[in-house]
Amino acid sequence: MSILIIVDKPEDWPLQIPGVTVIGSQAYLTDPFFATQAESNRGMSAAGQSVKVFNLCKSYRYQGSGYYVSLLAEARGHKPVPKVGAIEDLHSRNLVRHLTEDLEDLVQSVLAPLPGDDFQLAFYFGRNPLTGYDSLGHQFFSLLQVPLLVVRFERHRNQWSLHSARPLGASEIPVEHQAFAILAATTYFNGRMQQSRKPPPRHDLAILCNPDESEPPSNAEALQKFRQAAEKLDMHVDFITRADIGRLAHFDALFIRETTFVNHYTYRFSRLAFAERLALVDDPDSILKCNNKVYLAELLALHKVPIPKTLLIHRDNIDQVIPELGLPCVLKQPDSSFSRGVVKVEAESELLPKVTELLAKSVLVIAQQWLPTEFDWRIGILDRKVLFVAKYFFPAGHWQIIERDEQRHKLREGATLAVPLDEAPQDVVSIALKSANLIGDGFYGVDIKQTNAGCYVMEVNDNPNVDAGNEDAVLGEALYEEIMRVFLRRIEAARRSSR
């Protein structure tokens, strides 16, 4: 990898690091060499290495030199840090606060011991000369991707909040910080050059996961199988977490392997990846639609997809539930998942308290006919094709796949049995495909109950489970490889389109 540091004036950056070239912003913007190099080699250096541009200009104001350095670097395929999108974020104080809201707990814990109500920190490639602030600096660098950054905090009513964040020009580094800034930059660039000694992979894939999630959509073994499958296709995989949202623009694709919710950072990741035109599973539209059972019920009914008898409940029609559906019946919170927010009503006396509890969170609740079965079919679909078929059984004596206690902790989970596609009932597969195709071409898990009266679609889930030893029991490694091939096709299609 060839690394370029762009500063307002080269003399402002006295640091000499092997393999790192310091260039003035005017030269980068106007010297035909850089444009010609990009045209001939699509962002590669003369030695055939990819080019990374670190924009350390003092100001990123709109249409200023710092702004155009990142803008032209993107056009030349030079992978700038920060990208223009990050520069625009910096210009919006409210957006910076929004991007950093996930750092709230860290900010409070790190700054709590400080006296006074105003505090400023300078970060050099995510590091600060004072002990105890590197964790915060790393997160800001990851989120905003600004190598030299000044952040200011204010305290109101004993709570710290971010007041501002702005880039720091190389010439603004205080004399007492210069030795540390040199150390931080040297450490950072040496690390990048160490990583770049191997031939770079064709593409970079980010897999969003949460190591602390108790019931993730893919277990640890499955995540490693995804990595291995991607590497076979010459794709590098980084497992990222919620703190890495600022790094998204540096990837070619995002695979969300964390339980998704609309009012959640998983949705923000998806929105940002979609805006950056990354190959994405799952897209924000799929998350939005699949996470709301009210929407799904209306959509499936409109397109004549068989579903259990369903009633949309509000405060004025609770008395219609029993006459319409009978007892027992099932109540569902619109954004329920993993058997949470789903309750079974067996007696008339239970109905009003349980509906009232759910209506406290949403103005509409789903009520459905009770359809007892031994198991649910799960059809995994990606890119409008069936990937896997499985039976999800219920724990003995329970009516859901996962049995929970009153605190919603998992007690028991039913077995999963993968089934070869050619052994699955054709009507189950057909209505699953029809249902998923109404949502899009993402990755869906369609749950279906098969009864003597026919097949009924229960849910269309985005981000379905793929666990080693369960859904992959029939296809094995081929399941992971097919999912990665879809990413590869989408990445290459996006690149052809951009050209």
Secondary structure, 3 states (H helix, E strand, C coil): CEEEEEECCHHHCCCCCCCEEEEEHHHHHHCHHHHHHHHHHCCECCCCCEEEEEECCCCCCCCCHHHHHHHHHHHCCCCEECCHHHHHHHHCHHHHHHHCHHHHHHHHHHHCCCCCCEEEEEEECCECCCCCCHHHHHHHHHHHCCCEEEEEEEEECCEEEEEEEEECCHHHCCHHHHHHHHHHHHHHHHHHHHHCCCCCCCEEEEEECCCCCCCCCCCHHHHHHHHHHHHHCCEEEEEECHHHHHHHHHCCEEEECCCCCCCCHHHHHHHHHHHCCCEEECCHHHHHHHCCHHHHHHHHHHCCCCCCCEEEECCCCHHHHHHHHCCCEEEEEEEEECCEEEEEECCHHHHHHHHHHHHCCCCCEEEEECCCCCEEEEEEEECCEEEEEEEEECCCCCCCCEEECCCCCEEEECCEEEECHHHCCHHHHHHHHHHHHHHCCCEEEEEEEEECCEEEEEEEEECCCCCCCCCCCCCCHHHHHHHHHHHHHHHHHHHHHHC
